Amino acid sequence: MDRRHPPVAGTVRVKQNRVYVLPSGFGMAYAFTCVLVLIGAINYQLSLAYMFAFLMLGLGHAGLIQSFRNLLGLTITAGMPPPVFAGGAAHFPVQLGDARTYTRHNLRIHAGRNKEAVQASLAAGGEAQVWLPVPAPVRGWLTLPRITVETRYPTGWCRAWTHAHLHAQCLVYPAPEKNPPAWPDGVGEEQTGLRARAGEEDFAGLRQYQPGDTFRQIAWKQSARLEWLAVRTHDAPHSSMLRLRWEDTAGLNTEARLSRLTAWVLLADASGRPYTLTLPGRHIEPASGTRHRETCLRALALFGLPEGKS
């Protein structure tokens, strides 16, 4: 199976040697009925029974060909999903394409041994995107397992399927600790001077929009008169910086320490205060916002793992 369906970076096009067809349980019962009718026709030499037997066999063969045709020529492409936390499920975007001139019905797609399948149908020459769920039990890089696309269209007598081994990965963050303790007294916070930040204090002015700013911070009326998206800034007289350090989680194993630091990063990001993260062999400078949060969570997800591998 690995030699016939090696990992592919890009798009897989389903050819004849990639489609497998076998009768379903109902199809086996149908074939057995055809044989019984044929035996009866031979035994009693009934022309009408011969016609009925060959009609049933012809219908079964036509259903087999239609099931095979429903997958032939299909193109499958997988994309990179957004990061998730361990214990959840990554949803890989899978693009299905059709370069032929007929509609494809009742396609079921699932990944690996996960039997939770998604349904899709394609119009002639059209495309469809589905989000394929894959369990993410541990942190690190999660590789998309081999995809199976199957169909029982049109009669349900045959099951036709194909495999696609596409190169796609999802970054899995450590699961945040539930109800984490507060930062150690005198260690988690550091006072800073007056600085401009997006908050709820005295209005300080406008600045240009930056990634990580929320919609609530945008000055919509002023932006309508300007040629750029404006964001309100406020003065915070004493903004405290949080220091999240590996040594502050002593007494826990590695995964528990990463879970606690992950929870602290999320709490610090929700507070809107700048924070820094210190891990063995790495120090992330103080900042705030979406990009800084993602940098910290990525460092926690890949701690102690080779870059790019789970």
Secondary structure as GFF3:
##gff-version 3
##sequence-region A 1 310
A	DSSP	beta_strand	11	13	.	.	.	ID=ss1
A	DSSP	three_ten_helix	16	18	.	.	.	ID=ss2
A	DSSP	beta_strand	20	23	.	.	.	ID=ss3
A	DSSP	alpha_helix	25	44	.	.	.	ID=ss4
A	DSSP	alpha_helix	47	69	.	.	.	ID=ss5
A	DSSP	beta_strand	74	78	.	.	.	ID=ss6
A	DSSP	beta_strand	84	85	.	.	.	ID=ss7
A	DSSP	beta_strand	88	98	.	.	.	ID=ss8
A	DSSP	beta_strand	104	111	.	.	.	ID=ss9
A	DSSP	beta_strand	118	122	.	.	.	ID=ss10
A	DSSP	beta_strand	127	136	.	.	.	ID=ss11
A	DSSP	beta_strand	140	143	.	.	.	ID=ss12
A	DSSP	beta_strand	147	151	.	.	.	ID=ss13
A	DSSP	beta_strand	158	164	.	.	.	ID=ss14
A	DSSP	beta_strand	169	173	.	.	.	ID=ss15
A	DSSP	beta_strand	189	191	.	.	.	ID=ss16
A	DSSP	beta_strand	195	197	.	.	.	ID=ss17
A	DSSP	beta_strand	202	208	.	.	.	ID=ss18
A	DSSP	three_ten_helix	215	217	.	.	.	ID=ss19
A	DSSP	alpha_helix	220	225	.	.	.	ID=ss20
A	DSSP	beta_strand	230	236	.	.	.	ID=ss21
A	DSSP	beta_strand	240	245	.	.	.	ID=ss22
A	DSSP	three_ten_helix	246	249	.	.	.	ID=ss23
A	DSSP	alpha_helix	254	271	.	.	.	ID=ss24
A	DSSP	beta_strand	275	279	.	.	.	ID=ss25
A	DSSP	beta_strand	282	287	.	.	.	ID=ss26
A	DSSP	alpha_helix	290	301	.	.	.	ID=ss27
###
